[in-house]
Amino acid sequence: MKKTILIIDVVKEISLEKKILSNFNIIFKKIENLTKKEFQKIDGILTGHTTIFNKNTLSKFPSCKAIVRYGAGYNNIDTNIAKKKGIKVFNVPEYGSNEVADVAIGMTMSFLKNLNSFYFNILNKNRSNFWNYDSGYIYRRISKINVGVIGLGRIGKSYAKRMNALGTKIYFYDPYVKKYSKKFKKVNSLAKIFNICEVISLHVPSTRKTRFFIKKKFIFNSKKKIVLINTARGDLVKEKTIIDGLKTGKILCFGADVLENEPINFKSNFFKLVKSLNFKSRVILTPHAAFYTKESFYDLRYNTAKTILEFFKKNRLKNCVNI
């Protein structure tokens, strides 16, 4: 009997998924549009990060044996409850690492070379410094810059290698990494990396240990004014911490592809701050899109469908996060 797979978000069409899962029945719709009969017969789910799979949601799928996340993060799924219900949860980390690292580098270099501030100063031509070479924030040779990488996994390592190739000195904090390039220097505490580095780039998943683990004290006790880049997860640092850091100047510039609350709330204190004349040249925001290229999106879809195929066909548990 054919297994039934539910695909609920991320993709706008499922031609690739249908090709890979040709021996499966596929339902392509949102959870709220499922019928009671459909809930009963679903064996596996392909999902993104927007649907929350808590106890209530998981209880609606009595036959489900596997959930595969389109992506590396899986904090929207209660993996413990899923395990109790006999549901294996998988993530898909092997896609888009270079894409995310490239966006983080783009943000970093825009701030280090003052591109953002130069551009906004020209737009606001009534300013006295709209055509001045010293109208930015950072005037340092790249080889004199210390870059701190928090999380030296796939993306963090990719970012570190690229930034090091540009001439920066790389320090990293990751208590789980034992082997690493001699070109990188390991730091044993978050407080220390904030004291050493002018640029801090975040590359860790959202877990109970990392949720809001970038504390205000690390930023405000730092000896340096920092450029903070976050292309990882929005709940690694509180929005209020970012606001206070920008207002006091302890955070000199902030680049983010992710926010504590997504999508951005245009009525929030954060948006009111970053759109103001005094701050907008110090901030770059992108809409959780750093992972995306045509190539990476294909890899994501292919690997997600392949993961659930191989689980049901071979009982393969690669990238299962709740064994």
C-alpha positions in Angstrom: 0.0 0.0 0.0 1.3 3.4 -1.0 2.5 5.8 1.8 0.9 9.2 1.9 3.1 12.3 2.2 1.9 15.8 3.2 3.7 18.8 1.9 2.4 22.0 3.7 4.7 24.9 2.9 8.0 26.4 1.5 7.4 25.2 -2.0 4.9 26.7 -4.5 4.7 23.7 -6.7 5.8 20.1 -6.2 7.0 18.8 -9.6 10.4 17.8 -8.1 8.9 16.2 -5.0 6.5 14.2 -7.2 9.3 13.0 -9.4 11.4 11.7 -6.4 8.3 10.4 -4.5 6.7 8.8 -7.5 5.6 5.7 -5.5 3.9 7.8 -2.8 0.5 9.5 -2.6 1.1 13.3 -2.1 -1.2 15.8 -0.5 -0.1 19.4 -1.1 -2.1 21.7 1.1 -2.0 23.6 4.4 -2.9 21.8 7.6 -6.0 23.9 8.2 -7.4 22.7 4.9 -7.0 19.0 5.6 -10.0 16.8 6.0 -10.4 14.5 9.0 -9.9 11.5 6.6 -6.7 13.0 5.3 -5.3 13.6 8.8 -5.8 9.9 9.5 -3.9 8.5 6.5 -0.8 10.8 6.4 2.5 8.7 7.0 5.0 11.5 6.5 5.3 15.3 6.4 7.6 17.7 4.6 7.5 21.1 6.3 9.2 24.5 6.6 9.7 26.6 9.7 6.3 28.4 9.8 4.1 25.6 11.1 4.4 24.8 14.8 4.3 21.1 15.5 3.4 21.1 19.2 1.6 18.4 21.2 -1.8 19.5 19.8 -0.7 19.6 16.2 1.2 16.3 16.4 -1.8 14.6 18.0 -3.8 15.2 14.8 -1.6 12.8 12.8 -2.1 9.3 14.3 -0.4 7.4 11.4 2.6 9.8 10.9 6.0 8.2 11.2 8.3 10.9 9.9 8.6 14.7 9.6 11.4 16.2 7.5 12.2 19.9 7.7 13.0 21.9 4.6 16.1 23.3 6.2 18.6 22.9 9.0 16.6 24.3 11.9 13.8 22.4 13.6 12.9 24.5 16.6 9.3 24.6 15.3 8.9 20.9 16.0 8.6 19.5 19.5 11.0 16.7 19.0 10.4 15.1 22.4 6.7 14.8 21.9 7.3 13.5 18.4 9.6 10.8 19.8 7.0 9.8 22.3 4.5 9.4 19.4 7.0 7.3 17.4 7.6 10.1 14.9 11.1 10.5 13.6 12.2 14.1 12.9 14.8 14.9 10.3 16.5 18.1 9.3 18.3 18.9 6.0 21.6 20.7 6.7 23.3 19.9 3.4 22.2 22.9 1.3 22.9 26.6 1.0 25.9 26.8 3.4 27.9 28.9 1.0 24.8 31.1 0.2 24.3 32.0 3.8 28.0 32.6 4.3 28.1 34.9 1.2 25.2 37.0 2.6 27.0 37.4 5.9 30.1 38.4 4.1 28.2 40.9 2.0 26.8 42.5 5.1 30.1 42.5 6.8 32.0 44.1 3.9 29.3 46.7 3.4 29.8 47.9 6.9 33.6 47.6 7.0 34.0 49.6 3.7 31.2 52.1 4.7 29.1 51.3 1.6 25.8 51.5 3.5 26.6 54.8 5.2 28.0 56.4 2.0 24.9 55.4 0.1 22.4 56.8 2.6 24.4 60.0 3.0 24.1 60.6 -0.7 20.4 59.9 -0.6 20.0 62.5 2.2 21.8 65.1 0.1 20.9 67.9 2.5 23.5 66.5 4.9 26.8 68.4 5.0 28.8 65.1 4.6 26.9 63.6 1.7 30.0 63.5 -0.6 32.8 63.1 1.9 35.1 60.1 2.0 35.2 60.1 5.8 31.4 60.1 6.3 31.2 56.5 7.4 31.8 54.6 10.7 34.8 52.3 10.2 38.1 53.4 8.8 40.3 50.3 9.2 42.4 48.2 6.9 40.8 44.8 6.5 43.9 43.0 7.7 43.7 44.9 11.0 40.1 43.7 11.7 39.4 40.8 14.2 36.4 38.8 13.2 34.6 36.6 15.7 32.6 33.6 14.5 30.2 32.1 16.9 29.5 28.6 15.7 32.0 26.9 13.5 29.7 24.5 11.7 29.2 24.3 8.0 28.1 27.9 7.5 30.4 29.4 10.2 33.4 27.6 8.7 32.5 28.8 5.2 32.2 32.4 6.5 35.5 32.1 8.4 37.4 30.8 5.4 36.1 33.5 3.1 36.8 36.3 5.6 40.2 35.0 6.4 41.0 34.9 2.7 40.2 38.6 2.6 42.9 39.2 5.2 40.9 39.4 8.5 42.0 37.6 11.7 39.5 34.9 12.7 38.6 34.0 16.2 35.8 31.6 17.0 33.7 30.3 19.9 32.3 26.8 19.6 32.8 24.4 22.5 31.8 21.4 20.3 34.6 21.9 17.7 37.8 20.0 18.4 39.5 20.1 15.0 39.9 23.3 13.1 42.3 25.2 10.8 45.4 26.6 12.3 44.5 29.9 10.7 41.6 30.2 13.2 42.1 30.9 16.9 39.7 29.3 19.4 38.2 31.4 22.2 36.8 29.8 25.3 34.1 32.3 26.2 31.5 34.6 24.6 32.6 37.5 26.8 36.2 37.1 25.5 35.3 37.0 21.8 33.2 40.2 22.2 36.3 41.9 23.8 38.7 40.8 21.1 36.7 41.3 17.9 35.3 44.2 16.0 33.0 42.0 13.9 30.8 39.2 15.4 29.0 36.8 13.1 26.4 34.3 14.5 26.2 30.8 13.0 24.5 28.6 15.6 21.1 26.8 15.6 18.3 27.8 17.9 18.2 25.4 20.9 17.4 25.7 24.6 21.0 26.5 25.3 21.3 29.2 22.5 18.0 30.9 22.8 18.9 34.6 23.7 22.4 33.5 24.7 24.0 36.6 23.3 23.4 38.6 26.4 23.3 42.4 26.8 26.3 42.2 29.1 28.6 40.7 26.4 27.9 43.7 24.2 27.9 46.4 26.8 31.0 45.1 28.6 32.9 44.8 25.4 36.0 47.0 25.0 35.1 47.6 21.4 32.2 48.9 19.3 31.1 46.0 17.3 29.5 45.1 14.0 27.0 42.3 14.7 25.8 40.0 11.9 23.1 37.4 12.3 22.2 35.1 9.5 21.4 32.2 11.8 18.3 32.4 14.0 16.4 35.4 15.3 16.1 34.2 18.8 19.8 34.1 19.6 19.7 37.8 20.7 16.8 39.8 22.0 15.4 42.7 19.8 15.6 45.0 22.9 19.3 44.2 23.2 19.9 45.2 19.5 17.9 48.4 20.1 19.9 49.4 23.2 23.2 48.5 21.5 22.4 50.7 18.5 21.2 53.6 20.6 24.3 53.6 22.8 26.7 52.9 19.9 28.0 49.7 21.4 26.6 48.0 18.4 28.0 50.2 15.6 26.3 48.3 12.8 23.8 45.5 12.6 23.2 43.1 9.7 20.4 40.5 9.9 18.6 38.0 7.8 16.6 36.8 10.8 14.7 38.6 13.6 13.3 37.6 16.9 9.8 38.1 15.5 9.2 37.4 11.8 8.0 38.8 9.5 9.1 42.3 10.8 6.4 44.3 12.6 6.4 47.8 11.0 4.9 49.2 14.1 7.6 47.8 16.4 10.1 49.9 18.3 12.8 48.1 16.3 11.5 49.1 12.9 10.9 52.7 14.1 14.5 52.9 15.2 16.1 51.4 12.1 14.1 53.5 9.6 15.1 56.7 11.3 17.6 59.0 9.6 20.3 58.5 12.3 20.2 54.7 12.3 19.2 53.3 8.9 22.7 53.6 7.4 23.9 51.4 10.3 21.5 48.5 9.6 21.0 46.0 6.8 17.9 43.7 6.9 17.0 40.9 4.5 13.8 38.7 4.8 15.1 35.4 5.9 16.4 34.9 2.4 20.2 34.3 2.8 19.8 30.6 2.0 18.2 31.2 -1.4 19.6 30.7 -4.8 18.1 28.6 -7.6 20.8 26.0 -7.0 20.4 25.9 -3.2 16.6 25.8 -3.4 16.9 22.8 -5.7 19.3 21.1 -3.3 17.0 21.8 -0.4 13.9 20.3 -2.1 15.9 17.3 -3.5 17.5 16.4 -0.2 14.2 16.9 1.8 12.3 14.5 -0.5 15.2 12.1 -0.7 15.4 12.0 3.1 11.8 10.8 3.6 12.1 8.4 0.6 15.1 6.7 2.1 13.5 6.6 5.6 10.4 4.7 4.3 12.4 2.6 1.7 15.5 1.7 3.7 14.7 2.9 7.3 17.7 5.3 6.9 18.1 7.6 9.8 20.7 10.1 8.5 20.0 13.6 10.0 17.4 12.2 12.4 17.4 14.6 15.3 15.4 12.7 17.9 16.6 9.1 17.8 
